Amino acid sequence: MSLRRFCLFYVLAVVAVNMAFGQGVGATGTILGTITDSTGAVLPNVKITVTNTGTNGAFNTESNSAGDFNAPSLSPGVYTVSAQTAGFEKTKTDPFTLAVDQKIRINLSLKPGAVTETLEVAAQAVNLNTDDAALSQEISGEEVANLPLNGRNFMQLLLVGAGAVTVGGEQGTMRQGEGNAVSVNGGRPEGNNYTLDGLVNTDQALMTPAVILSQDAIGEFKVQSGIYPAENGFGASQINIVSKGGTNSLHGAVYESNRNNAFDSSPFPTATDYIAGAKTSNPILKLNQFGFVASGPVYIPKIYNGRNKTFWMANYEGWRMNNGAKVESIVPTAAELAGDFSAATVPAVPGYAGGPLPAYGTPACTAVQNATYDCLPVDPYTGLNDWGTQVPAAFQTARIGLVAVANHFWKTPTVANTPEGVVNFIQNIPGPLVMNQQTYRGDQNLGRYGSVFGRYTHAYYNNHAIYNSFSVDYGIEEYIQTEDAWEISHTISFGGKNVNNFRFGKLRAQAPEGSAAPPASVVSALGEMNVFTVFTALQETWPNVTPGSFNTGGGPGNSYSGSDNPNWEYADSFTTVHGKHTLGLGLDYRRWRLIRNLDDDFYGTWNFAANTAQKNFLTCTNPPSALNGGQPLCGTGNSIGDMLTGYYSGVSNYVPGPLSPTTQAGNPQNHVYNYWGPYVEDDWKVSQKLSINYGLRWDFRMSPYEVENHFFWLDTTNPQGGLC
């Protein structure tokens, strides 16, 4: 596309959007005020110049017939305001700070005199906000830089204001606490609209912020809730972040912080430590955070001097963490995993004083099974207590049991001679996290053609933590997150009283999680049929096994979740000043996809229980047993014995369906969403002490559709009805 065609397309797009109404900015601020003379009479047609002291970028306007002026769509920063007209001294304020999404009032009084004389005055904003009814909490760039944030996580700034609390969330697990779900004023986390430089920054799958911008790259931060202008929408609470841009001054910083458990005191002993007979050490904790930030004007010696015109900012932050954990679990002994229960014991329960495993069919056995503990294994094939304390090797043929034992789903106990239900394995395990994030921003002053900026942010997390399994070898879940966000923004002034802001960008948040795959020999040993055989990264995980009162072993339960959330957003806003009215028209259009694959445990989640023997007799073909009231025994009465012989109490996994893809496991859904948010608003300055803000916004979300039309299918081979 030629430059001329592109410019024509852009102008037509802006005009069309403004005719249909344009978008809320959310990343800029407004300076407004009233110009009077020394007697208090208002002065019309006074030339006003609003200057960004960091870049020397100027916005020119003039006061109206009521003496009021308005400078909208200004980037947050430090500004001065000057006013001049014939017959009066030129008046200029000291520098003051404009925050994100703030309307700051600067009233000036001009004294009679020559225009060539300049009067310097202190810029004093009106203490009582008479221009904006929004309820908000602002965090300035200085506060962002100086507040001590644990882990340099900007989300903690949310908790500085009233009414915000952390309510957990899957995202925090993925990033070791960075980006947990937050409730603002009692609202659901799904009601938060996170934005970065005025465009979407929400992971629609996890309903938490996608990009956790580095503390050094944040220029301003603001939370709005309850009441806010019509230019904001999509969510009940607005959480706006603005990235930091360059200025005429060259700035830079390099940092590194270190925390290590070698600096920590020894832990207090726990009840488990006393049971173990020896106090354990602190879990490993090593945290290194390092990075740099640099900004300034573009300067190429003898070629280009970008002062007052071209600026840049670059930021990198890296984490190298090892946040370990102490695993305390209840594991079977090597003898029990070999089918030998001669040394096994159970604790005291109502009806049994505790001690060796009781024989199946006795009142003591009923008592311990009611407490989920095991009895001595019974022979289900004869219905007699003829196995004694040992499951014969000839009957230990269950494939899942053989795999679990051969691959050491449970480690050898570190505490000897404990009864069932008592922690007998204690070990510290690592929890490594690697994070790399980088942000680049460029700003260009185009003179009478306005100004433009572009930003690109890339973040990558790789985290490991034990999850839904106590197997220190196979129960580690891997969380991988990748976020890419870029944006282009253009602001232009038409005649000093009309300003247009255009934004276009994309956010893509990917968050797959899974675990290590078993080798082909293990898959062959499982011998499962009619299951998925083609997997993508992280999908193929070890089976998850839970025997009775013992802790889960094998791979993480519910392991694997695929999430890909690309968001496109187009936004435009137009502000015009007419007398005492500041009118805003805008449109926010978003189109995003939510690609989710929540199918998991493709080799099964297996459960074994001591009381399976008397529960499954209706489908059991074993001979009748007097130990079960004349009904067949379908199990051994011992959870480990059932695992070795194949009498599971429950198993679940995902199997292929008629619409399942052949290139990966599971049944991924690709949902497409469209959103339109047109608005119109007016700030009416009724008097010096009263402003009325009113507007109308229509948040319209179209019903989503699935790209492959795979919401459900009809299984016509099922005579009972097969809506799946």
N, C-alpha and C positions, 0 to 999 in steps of 0.2 A: 504494500500500500504506500503511495507517495505521501510526502509530508503535507501537501496541500489537501489531499483527500482525507488524511487523518484529522487535520485541523477542522475541516468542514464537518466531518462526522462528529467530532467532539462538541463543536458549537451547537449542532442540531440536537445532539443528545442532551446537552445542558438545557437548551430551550424547551425541548419536549418534556423533560423531567420537571422543570419549573412550572410549566403549564399544568402538569398533572399533580404538582406538589413534589418537593425534594426531601432529604434525610436529616436527622439530628446529628450534629457534629460530635458532641460528647468529649472532644479532645482539645477544645479551644476555650477562650474566655472572652469577656466583653468589658471594655472601659467606657463608662458613660458619665455624664455630669451636666452641670448648669453653669453658664457664664453670666456673671453680673458685674455691675460697676460698683463703685465704693458706696453708693447710696442703697444698693440692693436691687436696683432695677435690672431686668434681664437685658442681655445684649444679643441681638440676632446677627447672623452673617459674620460671626467671628471665625477666623481661620484657625483650625485646630490641627496640631501635628502630634501624633502618638508615636513614640520612637522606642524600639527595642534596643536597650543599651548594649546588649551582647553582640548584636549583628548590625546595628545602625539601620535596620529596616524601618521604614516610616509608613504610617497610615495617615492620610490627609482627609479631613472632613471639615464641616463648618457647623456652627450652631444654627438652630432653626429660629422661627419667629418667637418661640417661647424661651430662647436662650439655651436650649438643651442640645447636647451632642451625643453621638453614639458611635463607638468603634467596635464592631463585632468581629467574630472569627479570628481572634488573635491567639497566637501560640503562647502557652504559659511561659513566663519569663520576667525579667526586670525591665520596667518601662519608665519613661518620663512623658509628661504632657505639657505642651506649650500652646499658648493662645495669643493671637495678635490681631489688631484691627486699627484702623486709622483713628488718631486722637488718643490712643492709650498706650501705656508701656507694654512691651511684650512680657508675658508672664510665663515662667517655666517652673515645673515642680522638681523636687528632688526625686531620685530613683525610688520606685516602689515595686512590689512583687505582685504579679497577676497569676492566680492559681488556675488549675484546670477546671473548666466548666463554672467559672466564677464571674459574677457581675460586680465590678468594683466601681464605686461612685467617687469621682474626683471633681469637686466643685471649685471653680476659680473666680476670684474677684479681681478685675482689672482697674488699675489706677490711671487717671489722666496723665498724659505725658507724651513724649516723643516715641515713635515706634522703634527708633534705634536704641532706646534704653531697654534693658532686660531686668526684670524683677524675679529673683529666685525665691520660691516659696516651698514650704514643706508640704508634701503630698499627704493629705489626711483623708482617709476614707471615712464615710459616714459610719459611726459605730453601730447604729441600728439599720439593718438591711431593709430598705424600703423599696427595693427594686426586684426582689426575687422571693417567692414563697416556698422555695424548695427546702426540704429537710436534708441536710448533708453533713458529712464529716470529711474535712480536707486534711491531707497530709502533704506538706510542702516538700520541695526537693531537698531543702536543707534538713528537714526532719527525717526524710528517707535516708539521707546519707549518714546522719548522726545517731539515730536511734539504734540501740543494741538489739539486733535481730538474731535469734538463735538459728544458725545455719544460713544466715543471710537470706531468709525467706520472706518476701514482701507480704505474703498472706498474713503474717502476724500483724501487719498494719491494720488489717480489718478489725482486730480485737482491741485496738486502741480506742475506737469509738464505742458508744453505748449500744447494746442490743445485739451484738454479734458473738456467736459461740461456735466452737468446733463440734461437729457431730459425727466425726469419723469419715469413712468413705474408702472405696477401693483404690482410688488414686493415691491416697496417703500410703497404703501398703506397697504400691508399686514404686513409690519414690521415697520410701522411708520417712513418712510424715510430711513431705512437702506437697501441699495441694490437697489437703483434706477438705471434705465437704463442710460448708459453713452455713449456719442459719442466721439470717439477719432479721431482728425484731420478731422472732418466732415463726418466720416463713420457712417453707421448705427449701432445701438447697437448689431444687430444680427451678426456683423462682429467681435465681441470681443471673443477671446478664453481665458477663465479664467482657470488657472491651479493651483493646490495645490500640492506641492512637485513633480511637473512634470507630474501629471495626471489630468484628466478633473475635473473642478469645475464649470461647467456651467449648470444651469437649462434650459434644452432645451425647456421647455414649455414657460418660461417667459423671456428667453434670458438675464439673469442676473446671477451674481454669486450665487451659491447655498449656500455654507458654508461661512458665514461672520466670519472668524477666529478672536478670541479674540486678541486684541492688544498685550497682554503679550505672546501669543503663536507664534507670527510672528518673524521669524529670519531675513528675507530679503523680499524685494518687488521690482519688476521691470516691467516696461511697455516698450514694443517694438512695433514700428509701421513703416510702410514704407519699410524699408530695414532690413532684419534679415536673419540669416543663414537658410539653407534648413532643418536643424533639427527641426525648428519651422514650424508649419502649422495649418491647419484647419480653421483659422480665419485671418482676415486682421490685427488685432492688438493682440499682445500677452501680457497678464496680468498675471505675474507669482508671486506666493507667495511660500515661503519656511517656513516650521514650524521650531520652535526652538528646538534644541536638548540639552541634558545634557552635562556637562563637568566634569573635575576632581574636580572642586570647587562646593561646595554646595551653591545654591542660593535659595532665597525664598522671597515672598512679599505677603502681605495681604492688600486689599484696600477696601474702601467704599466711595462713593460720594453721596451727597444728594442735590437735588434741589426741592424747594417747592414754590408754588405761594404765600405762606404767607410772603416770603421774597421780593415779587415784589411790585412795586408801583401800585396805582390804575390806571385803564385804562382811556385813554382820551374818552370823550363822543362821540358817533357817531350820525349820522343823525337819526338813528333808536331810539337811546336813547332819543333824544329830542321829537320824536313822541310819545314814550312811556310815556314821562313825568317824567321818573326817570332813572338815570344811573344804568346800570347793573354792577355786580361785575365781577372780572376776572374769566374765566373758571378755573376749577381745574387743577393744574399741580403739580404732585408729581413724582419725579424720584429718584430711588435708584438703583445704580449700585455697585455691590460688587463681590468679588471673591478672588482668590489666584493663584499664580504660584510658583512652586517649581521644582528644577532640581539638578542633581548631579550624582555621581557614585553610582552604586549598592554596598552596603556594609552590610553584615550580620556578626556581630561579631562572631569570632571563626569559621566561616563557609566559607565565601566568601568575598574577597576584589576585587571589580570590577574596581579599578583605572586603567586607561589606556586601559580598555577593555569593560566594560559594563556601560551604562549610561541610565538615565531615565529623563523624564519631564512630569509633570502633571499640568493641568490648568483647572480652573473652573471660569465661569463668570455668574452672574445672574442679571436679570433686574426685577424690580417691578415698573411699570410705571402706572400713571393715567393721561393721556394727554387729558383733556376734551376739549369740544368745545361749542360754543354758537350757539344754534339753533334759527334762525330768520325765521319765516314762516308766510304764509297767510292761515288762517284756517277759516272754516265756524263757525258761532255761533251756540249755542245750539238750538235757535229758527229756524235757517235755516235748521239744520239737522232734525228738526221736521216738516219741510215743511212750516214754517211760515216766509214770506218775507216782513212783514209789516214794519219792521224797517230797512231792508237792503237798502244800498245805493251804487251808483257807482260814480267814479270820473268823472271830466269833460273830454269829448272826442270831437273831431270834429263832430259837428252836435247835441251835447247835452251838456248842461251846467253843468251836474252832479246833483245828488240828488237821490230821490227814484227810484227804478227800474221802467222803463217805461213799459207800456202795450205792449203785443206782437202785432206785425203788424203795429206799428206806426213808423214814420221816426226816432224817438228817439231810438226805440228798434233796428232798423237796424244799427244805429250809434254805439251803445254800443256793439252789437254782433260783429261788424267788429273789435272792440277792444278786443274781447274775453270775454266781460263781459255779465252778465245775464239780462234777462227781467223778468217781472212777469210771473209765469207759466200759460200757456194756456192749456185748456182741449183738448188733442189730440183726444179724442173719440167723441167730438161734433164739434171741430173746432171753438169753441167760447171762449171768455174771461170770462167764467162764474165761474172760480175758484177764481178770485180776487187775494188776496195775500197769499192764503193758498192752498197747495196740500191736498185734502181730505184724511183722514186717510185710507179710504177704498181702495184708489189707491196706497198706499205705501206698495207694496207687493213684490218688487224686492228682491231676496234673497241676492245678493251682497250688496245692500243698507242696508238691515236689519242687516247684519253681520257687516258692517262698522260702523253703528251708535251704535249698541248694544255694540260693543267692543271698542268704543272710538278711532277710527283711528286718530282722530284729538282732541287734548286737548282743553280745554276751553280757549278762548283768554285771554291774560294777559293785553291787551290794548283794552279799550272799544270804541265803536262808531267810528270805522274806515270804510271807504268804501272798496269795493272789490279792490284787487290789492295792498293794503297797508299792510305792516307787522303789525300783531296784536298779535303775539305770540313770546315771547322771553324767553328762558330758557337755563341755562347751564346744560350740560349733561356730564357724565364721559366717559373716553376712556381708559379702562384698558388694559395693555399689560404685559404678563408674559413671560420671556425668561430665559432658562437655557441652557448653553453650556459647554461642557467638552471635553478636548483634552488630549490624552495620547500618549507618544512616547517613544520608547526604541531603543537604538543603541548598536550594538555588534561588536567589532573588532575580526575577526576570524583569524588574523595572515596571513599566506600565502594563506588562503582561502578567503581573502578579508574582506569585512565588510557588515553588513546588518542592516537595520532599519525597524521598523514597527510603524505605526501611526493609531490611531482611533479617530474620531471626531464625536460627537453627538450634535445636536442643536435642540431646540424645542421652537416655538413661538406660543403664543395664544393672538390674538389681537382683539379688538372690536372697531368698529367705525360706525357712522351713514352713510348710503349708499343708494342713489337713493330713499330716502323716508324722510319725515320730521316728521314721527311718532316716538316720543321719547319712546314709549312703544314697538313697533314692528319693527322699521326701523333700528335696530342695526345689522350690519353684523359681523359675527365671522370668523376670518382668522386663520387657523391652519397650521403651517408649521413644518415639521420634516425633518431634513437632517442627513444622516448617511454616513460617508466617511471613508474608511480604505484603507491602502496601505502597501505593502511589497516591499522593494527595496534591491537589492544585487549588490555590485560593487566589481570587482576582477581585479587584475593586472596580466598580463602575461609577465614576462620578463622586466618590466619597460617601454616598449614602446607600449604595447598593453593593453587596458583597456576595459572591458565590463561592462555595467550597464543594469540591468534587473529590470523592475517594473511591478507590477500587483496590481490592486485594483478595488474597486467598490464604486460608488457614487449613493445614492438614495435620490431624492428630492421629497417630497410629499407636495402638497399645496392645500388642499380642502378649500372651503369657502362657507358659507351659513348662515342661521339664525334660530331663534327659531321656532319650529313647532307649529301650532295651535292645540288646543285640539280636541278630537274626536267630541265633540258637535258642534264645529264650522264647521268642515268638513261635518258633517251631515246636518247642516243648509244650507250650500252652495248647496248641492244636485246636484253636478256636475256628469255627466255620461260619460262613455267612456274615462276615464282619468286613469293615473297611480294610483295604490293603495298600492304598496310596495315601501318603501323608505329606503335608508341608512342614516347615520348621516348627518345632515345639509341640506338634500335635500328638506324636506317638510317645506315650508315657508308660511306665511300669504299671501293672495292675495294683489296685489298692485293696488291702486285706485287713479286716478287723475280726480277730477271734475273741468273742466273749468279753470278759472284763479286762483283757489286755489292750494296750494301745495299738493304734493302727500302724501297719508297716507297709512297705512298698512305696509306690509313687504317690504324689499328692492327690488327694481326692478332689473331684471336680476340676481336674487339671486340664487346662487349655481353654483359652478364650481369645478369639480373634476380633479385633476392633480397628476399623479404618473409617475416619470421619473427615472427608474433604469438604470445606466450606468456601463458597464463592460469595462475595458481597460487593454490591454496587450501591453507593450512597451519594446523595447530592443535597445541599441545602442552599437556600437563597434568603438573604436578609435585606430588607429595605426599610429605610426610615422615612416616615411621612408625618411631619409635625410632632405631636406627642405620642405617636404610635410607632413601635418597632415591630414590623411584621416578619414572620418567618414561615417559609414554605419548604417542605422537604419530603423526600422519599428514601426509604431504606428497603432494598431488595436483597434477599438472601436465598441462595439455593445450595442445599447441602445433601450429602448422602451419608447414610448410616449403614455401613457394611459390617454385619456382626455374624460371628459363628460361635455359638455358645455350646455346641456339642462337645463332649469330652469323655474321658474314661473309656476309650475305645477298646481296651482290653479288660474292662470291667471293674466295678467296685464290689468286692465280695465280703459278705458278713457271715459269721458263724456264731451260734449261740448254744449254750448248754441245754436249753429246754426245747431244742428242735425235735428231739426224739419223740415226744408225746404229742407234738403239734401237727406233724405232717403225715399222720397215719392214713388219712383218707386217700392219699395218692401213693402209698407205699405198698410194695408187693412182698415185703418180708413176712415170715410166718407170725402168727399171733404170739403175744407175750403176756405172761401173767404179771410181769412187772409194769405193764401198761393197761391193766384192766381187760386183758384179752384182745387188745388191739395191737397191730404191728408196731414195732419200734422203727422209726425212720431217723436214725441218728445214734450217736454213741453216748449222749448225755454229757459230753465233754467237748468244749469248743475246739480245742486243739485236735482232739481225736476226730471230730467232724471235718476239720480242715484237711487232715491227712487221708481220710477215707472218702471225702467228697460230698458230705451232707451239708450243703450250705443253707442258711436260713434266709438269705436274700442275695440277689445279684442284679446289678443294673449296668447297662452300657448302651451306647448309641450304635445302631446298626443301619445299614443302607436302606433307603426308601426308594420308591419308584422315580423320584425326581432328584435323587442325590447325584452330585457331580462325580465324574470319574477321575478328576484331577486332584482331588483332595478329600479328606475325611469330613464328615458332617454335612449339614444342610445350611450353608450360609445364606443370609438374607441381605438384599441390597435395596434398602428403602430410600426413596427420593422425596425430599421435602422442598416446598417452595413457600416463601414468606414475603408479604408486602406490608410496609408500614408507612403509608402517607400521613402527613400531618400539616396543620396550619395553626399558627399561634400568634398572639399579639401581646406585647408588653405596652400597656397604656399608662403613661406618666400623668396621672390626674393632677397631682400637685407635688411640691417638693418633699412632702412627707407621705405620699400615698401613691402606690403603683398597683395596677390590677393586671395580673397575668392570667390569661385565659387562652384556651386552644382546644383543638380536637385532633385526635389521632385514631387511626383505624389499624389495629394489629390483626392482619388476616393471614392465617396459616391454612394452606390448602391441604386436603387429605393426602397423606403419603401413599405412594404406590410402590410395589415391589417390581424391580426391573424385569425379572423373569416370570412374574405372575405366580410366585411360589408361596403365597400365604398359606395355602392348604391344598389338598388333593382328595379325590374320591377313590377309595379302594373298592372297585365293583366286585371283587372276588369274595368280599366279606358279606355273608347273608344277613348278619345282624346290623349292617350299616357300617360304612368305612370312611367317615369323614376324618381325615388325619391332618 
